[in-house]
């Protein structure tokens, strides 16, 4: 029984660590996208160049995608925190 509990704890920690790393990467990508989006909105030359050479990218940089992903990152952070707290409570029992 104890060996099974120890294996489950190690597996849960590994999954939690993997989720935390993936979430951190997602947050970094969202921050970079937000920065590029802000630059796109304030730089007229960049807007013109993208409109001529890569027009679909202009839709992604218009600010809606970045703000949506920031909301998803905040929500995901709360879900990860809730999961971390619930697995911490199970480990104490």
Helices and strands as residue ranges (DSSP letters): H 2-42, H 44-53, H 55-60, H 64-92
